[in-house]
Amino acid sequence: MKKLLLLLSICIATSYVYSETIFQDGFEYANTEGEVPLGWTSPEKQWICGQFENDHNRKPHHGNWYTYTEEEEAWLFMRADALPGIHYNLSFWTISDGPFQMEILYGNNPNPESMSGTIAPANEIDSENYLQFSVEYDLYENYDLYLGFHAISLGGTALCIDDVAIDQMHQYDFMVKVMTTDTLDLAYGESANFRFSVLNTGYDRETLVLSSPSEMFTDTHCFIDGEAVTRFDIEPNENIIIDVTTTLIDQEIPYTYAWLDVMVGSTHNCNTGMASFFVRPIPGTQISENKNRIIIYPNPACKSINIDHEEFENAIIYDANGRHILSSQSKHIDIQSLKPGLYSIAITTDKQTFSQNFLKQ
């Protein structure tokens, strides 16, 4: 067996997204308190089931049931057959009353003598709150597999496990999430900024391609850290934020809303994602009457931005986290000191305050 991650990772909440769950047990059904969990094996009842509201830290992660041990050394086995070339992730939640050491082994029979290999080496567990453990593994050949949870007390009195799952992962997979949620009011011919993220949920490096065919928008560009891109590489579990600048066409369209779809494709043809953004076009008659409309240019910008408004008084620039970066009473603002990324600018006139976004390259 090849272990892709030998060290057991510990996290409060996992950011992985798996393609398919092939095994899941929260110990909620058909179990009896004080007995070995149904479908599991534990010699001499070293691991047994419990219910909610028992003492110490023997409590469920979800639901009302869990499995726990109070032994100085305890084995718990589960059947987990695997196929060659498939990447798996084993995860579970655990809590302890005092320190324990636990390792995860594998073998072809549910007994300690048959545990011939290691999936996760011994790690110390000592937490009064539930933590999630996660380990990845794959095989070179077909294997009738049993996993063995081997726990040794280091002075602890109780170790509890709940919500065990095995997920079958894809080599190449990703998720697209829109970060710009508000529908903008946009004049014809006016530019806009949008943002979305891409998360690599596969277990291998991926190359993704961006495209944005649209009859309603023109001059559309995508940026990562201020650099224009049409394709990019993304590592497993990496989350990349993409900024989009685009311009609504300068002629009216026969729709209440205009939309821009940014397509995300895989060079391995694993799947296709899409980030969709919507605006409400301002009618031409309203544009001519809208004297308060502010124009910021250039956008994107490298060295400076200009503000076009007759009643301008001052401006404040904020970063993507809403932090105040700089202030200006000039219509010409030097932004060379800003890091590449998306910013918002609040512009105050003698009547009101407007807020717009711009991209620093």
C-alpha positions as a printed Julia matrix, in Angstrom:
361×3 Matrix{Float64}:
   0.0     0.0     0.0
   1.18    3.5    -0.79
   0.42    6.12    1.88
  -0.01    9.53    0.34
  -0.28   11.18    3.74
   1.47    9.23    6.48
   0.92   11.86    9.16
  -2.59   12.01   10.5
  -3.88   15.53   10.03
  -5.92   17.11   12.82
  -8.38   19.92   12.18
 -11.42   21.51   13.72
 -13.19   21.65   10.35
 -11.95   20.16    7.12
 -11.89   22.12    3.88
 -11.71   19.06    1.63
 -14.68   18.25   -0.54
 -14.82   14.61   -1.6
 -16.49   13.14   -4.62
 -18.33   10.24   -3.0
 -18.8     8.85    0.49
 -18.57    5.04    0.34
 -18.73    4.35    4.09
 -20.28    6.32    6.94
 -21.12    5.33   10.52
 -22.28    7.63   13.29
 -23.23    4.59   15.43
 -26.85    5.81   15.48
 -28.71    2.69   14.31
 -29.28   -0.83   15.68
 -26.62   -0.56   18.38
 -26.86   -1.58   22.02
 -25.26    0.29   24.86
 -22.31   -1.62   26.26
 -21.91   -3.75   23.13
 -19.42   -3.59   20.23
 -20.77   -1.38   17.37
 -22.76   -3.31   14.77
 -20.52   -4.26   11.82
 -17.29   -3.66   13.76
 -15.0    -6.08   15.61
 -13.34   -5.51   18.97
 -11.8    -8.36   21.0
 -13.21   -8.75   24.5
 -15.45   -5.7    24.0
 -12.54   -3.3    24.26
 -14.63   -0.74   22.33
 -18.34   -0.46   23.11
 -21.27    1.78   22.23
 -22.6     4.52   24.46
 -25.45    7.01   24.47
 -25.77   10.74   25.06
 -25.46   12.14   28.61
 -23.01    9.56   29.89
 -20.28   10.87   32.17
 -16.75   12.24   31.47
 -16.11   13.05   27.8
 -18.04   10.08   26.5
 -20.5    12.06   24.41
 -21.49   12.03   20.73
 -20.16   14.38   18.07
 -23.56   14.29   16.33
 -26.71   12.4    17.22
 -27.0    10.33   20.4
 -24.57    7.44   19.92
 -20.79    6.92   19.79
 -18.18    4.27   20.52
 -15.58    4.52   23.27
 -12.94    2.63   25.23
 -11.76    2.78   28.82
  -9.07    0.1    28.37
  -5.33    0.65   28.74
  -4.94   -0.9    25.26
  -7.8    -1.45   22.82
  -8.37   -2.59   19.21
 -11.31   -1.73   16.97
 -11.59   -3.16   13.43
 -13.74   -2.23   10.43
 -14.07   -3.8     6.96
 -12.9    -1.33    4.3
 -12.14   -3.11    1.01
 -10.32   -0.95   -1.53
  -9.57   -0.97   -5.26
  -6.27   -0.19   -7.02
  -5.84    3.29   -8.43
  -8.53    4.77   -6.19
  -7.63    7.47   -3.69
  -9.42    7.26   -0.35
  -9.8     9.53    2.65
 -10.58    8.18    6.1
 -11.95   10.72    8.57
 -13.46   10.57   12.04
 -14.04   12.73   15.12
 -12.51   11.94   18.5
 -12.52   13.29   22.06
 -10.69   12.04   25.15
 -10.68   12.22   28.92
  -6.91   12.47   29.3
  -4.1    11.51   26.9
  -4.22    8.51   24.58
  -2.0     7.32   21.73
  -3.7     6.01   18.6
  -2.49    4.55   15.31
  -4.39    3.24   12.28
  -3.17    0.0    10.7
  -4.4    -2.33    7.97
  -4.47   -6.05    7.34
  -6.5    -8.88    5.83
  -8.2   -10.05    9.05
  -9.76   -8.28   12.05
  -7.12   -9.16   14.63
  -3.89   -7.48   15.85
  -1.63  -10.19   14.37
  -2.93   -9.52   10.81
  -2.28   -5.76   10.9
   0.62   -5.78    8.42
   0.87   -2.1     7.44
   0.43    1.43    8.69
  -1.97    4.02    7.34
  -1.35    6.57   10.1
   1.44    6.28   12.69
   0.83    6.77   16.39
  -0.44   10.23   17.34
  -1.29   11.55   20.79
  -4.9    12.52   21.46
  -5.71   14.69   24.45
  -8.68   16.99   23.91
 -11.84   17.72   25.86
 -13.43   18.97   22.62
 -14.02   16.96   19.45
 -11.29   17.14   16.79
 -11.49   15.72   13.28
  -8.78   13.38   12.07
  -8.18   12.79    8.36
  -5.77   10.52    6.47
  -5.46    9.66    2.77
  -4.37    6.35    1.27
  -4.45    4.34   -1.97
  -3.49    0.85   -3.2
  -1.43   -0.73   -5.96
  -3.57   -3.88   -6.16
  -6.91   -5.3    -5.05
  -7.03   -5.73   -1.3
  -9.54   -7.3     1.09
  -8.9    -4.75    3.74
  -9.57   -4.3     7.43
  -8.63   -1.1     9.2
  -7.52   -1.34   12.81
  -7.8     1.51   15.31
  -5.19    0.8    17.99
  -5.42    2.93   21.14
  -3.13    2.98   24.18
  -3.85    5.02   27.29
  -1.12    7.45   28.35
  -2.96    8.22   31.56
  -6.37    8.95   30.02
  -9.53    7.26   31.23
 -11.79    7.39   28.15
 -11.33    7.77   24.37
 -14.38    8.32   22.17
 -14.83    8.04   18.35
 -17.81    9.19   16.27
 -18.85    9.95   12.68
 -16.41    7.71   10.84
 -16.38    8.13    7.04
 -14.42    6.88    4.04
 -14.59    9.03    0.9
 -13.52    8.07   -2.6
 -11.69   11.02   -4.1
 -11.22   12.14   -7.69
  -7.74   12.82   -8.98
  -8.98   15.99  -10.68
 -11.92   17.96   -9.32
 -12.7    21.53   -8.31
 -15.44   23.82   -7.01
 -16.34   27.36   -8.08
 -17.88   29.78   -5.57
 -19.18   33.27   -6.39
 -18.01   35.85   -3.85
 -19.75   38.9    -5.37
 -23.39   38.42   -4.4
 -25.06   41.83   -4.81
 -26.73   42.68   -8.11
 -25.23   45.94   -9.35
 -26.94   48.86  -11.03
 -24.77   49.53  -14.05
 -25.01   52.09  -16.82
 -24.52   50.98  -20.41
 -20.84   51.28  -21.28
 -19.84   51.29  -17.6
 -17.29   48.87  -16.11
 -17.79   46.54  -13.13
 -15.68   44.32  -10.88
 -16.63   40.82   -9.74
 -14.91   38.13   -7.68
 -15.11   34.35   -7.34
 -12.96   31.55   -5.92
 -11.83   28.14   -7.17
 -11.02   25.29   -4.76
  -9.07   22.23   -5.92
 -10.96   19.32   -4.33
  -8.95   16.65   -6.16
  -5.76   15.05   -4.93
  -3.51   16.14   -7.78
  -2.31   19.4    -9.3
  -4.7    20.76  -11.92
  -4.54   23.27  -14.76
  -7.71   25.28  -15.29
  -8.77   27.48  -18.2
 -10.97   30.61  -17.99
 -13.33   31.94  -20.65
 -16.21   34.42  -20.6
 -18.26   34.43  -23.81
 -21.01   37.04  -23.57
 -23.13   39.22  -25.84
 -23.87   41.66  -23.02
 -20.36   42.39  -21.76
 -17.11   43.31  -23.45
 -13.46   43.78  -22.51
 -13.64   41.05  -19.84
 -10.42   40.11  -18.04
  -9.59   37.8   -15.11
  -6.85   38.54  -12.58
  -5.06   36.52   -9.91
  -3.09   38.72   -7.49
  -3.33   41.54  -10.01
  -1.94   39.51  -12.94
  -4.17   38.9   -15.96
  -4.7    35.18  -16.61
  -6.62   32.9   -18.95
  -5.28   29.67  -17.39
  -3.62   28.79  -14.12
  -2.32   25.89  -12.04
  -3.89   25.01   -8.7
  -2.56   22.62   -6.05
  -4.68   20.1    -4.09
  -6.88   21.85   -1.52
  -5.65   25.26   -2.73
  -8.25   28.03   -2.89
  -7.56   30.78   -5.46
  -9.46   34.08   -5.62
 -10.09   35.49   -9.1
 -11.03   39.11   -9.8
 -12.99   39.95  -12.93
 -13.22   43.3   -14.68
 -15.73   43.78  -17.46
 -17.76   46.45  -19.28
 -21.48   46.38  -20.04
 -22.09   46.96  -23.76
 -22.91   50.55  -24.66
 -26.29   49.77  -26.19
 -29.55   48.84  -24.5
 -30.54   45.18  -24.2
 -34.12   43.83  -24.07
 -33.7    42.27  -20.62
 -34.29   43.42  -17.05
 -30.94   41.89  -16.05
 -27.64   41.4   -17.83
 -25.45   38.47  -16.85
 -21.85   37.43  -17.28
 -20.82   33.77  -17.07
 -17.14   33.02  -16.43
 -16.48   29.41  -17.43
 -13.81   27.37  -15.62
 -12.65   24.32  -17.54
 -10.18   21.54  -16.78
  -7.35   20.48  -19.08
  -8.11   16.93  -17.85
 -11.82   17.28  -18.74
 -12.81   16.33  -15.18
 -15.7    18.8   -14.99
 -16.71   22.37  -15.77
 -17.5    25.16  -13.33
 -19.18   28.5   -13.84
 -19.33   31.78  -11.95
 -22.38   33.87  -12.88
 -22.76   37.6   -12.17
 -25.81   39.82  -12.69
 -26.39   43.55  -13.14
 -29.44   45.77  -13.63
 -28.79   47.97  -16.68
 -29.75   51.62  -16.24
 -32.01   52.76  -19.14
 -30.59   55.36  -21.5
 -33.1    58.02  -20.4
 -32.02   57.5   -16.8
 -28.32   57.75  -17.72
 -28.8    61.21  -19.19
 -30.59   62.35  -16.04
 -28.16   60.69  -13.6
 -25.87   63.61  -12.75
 -24.49   61.87   -9.67
 -22.89   59.0   -11.56
 -19.17   58.78  -10.75
 -16.55   57.49  -13.15
 -13.28   55.99  -11.88
 -10.53   55.43  -14.44
  -8.44   53.59  -15.41
  -9.84   50.38  -14.01
  -7.81   48.17  -13.6
  -5.06   50.63  -12.62
  -1.35   50.33  -11.91
  -0.07   53.71  -10.69
  -3.04   55.99  -10.11
  -6.79   56.38  -10.45
  -8.84   59.41  -11.43
 -12.3    60.39  -10.2
 -14.67   62.17  -12.57
 -17.35   64.06  -10.62
 -17.93   67.81  -10.43
 -19.02   67.81   -6.76
 -16.24   65.54   -5.44
 -15.06   66.3    -1.89
 -12.98   63.34   -0.67
 -12.37   59.61   -1.06
 -11.46   56.7     1.22
 -10.0    53.44   -0.1
 -10.67   50.12    1.68
  -9.12   46.71    1.07
 -11.09   43.49    0.46
 -11.4    42.98    4.24
 -12.93   46.43    4.78
  -9.82   47.99    6.33
  -9.16   51.71    5.77
  -6.06   51.96    3.55
  -5.78   55.62    2.56
  -7.72   58.88    2.2
  -7.55   61.62   -0.43
  -9.08   65.0    -1.14
  -7.74   64.92   -4.68
  -9.45   63.54   -7.78
  -6.08   62.06   -8.76
  -4.97   59.34   -6.29
  -1.56   57.65   -6.3
  -2.04   53.9    -5.64
   1.49   52.63   -6.34
   1.9    51.65   -2.68
  -1.13   49.33   -2.76
  -0.68   45.6    -3.21
  -2.36   44.06   -6.28
  -5.97   43.12   -5.63
  -9.55   44.33   -5.44
 -10.33   47.51   -3.48
 -13.41   49.58   -2.78
 -13.44   53.37   -2.79
 -16.01   55.48   -0.93
 -16.44   58.86   -2.66
 -18.15   61.71   -0.85
 -19.82   64.62   -2.66
 -21.68   67.58   -1.17
 -24.87   65.48   -1.2
 -24.03   61.82   -0.53
 -21.41   59.05   -0.52
 -20.93   56.54   -3.34
 -18.99   53.28   -3.23
 -17.33   51.54   -6.17
 -14.69   48.86   -6.72
 -11.44   49.04   -8.64
  -8.64   46.58   -9.32
  -4.99   47.39   -8.57
  -2.66   45.53  -10.91
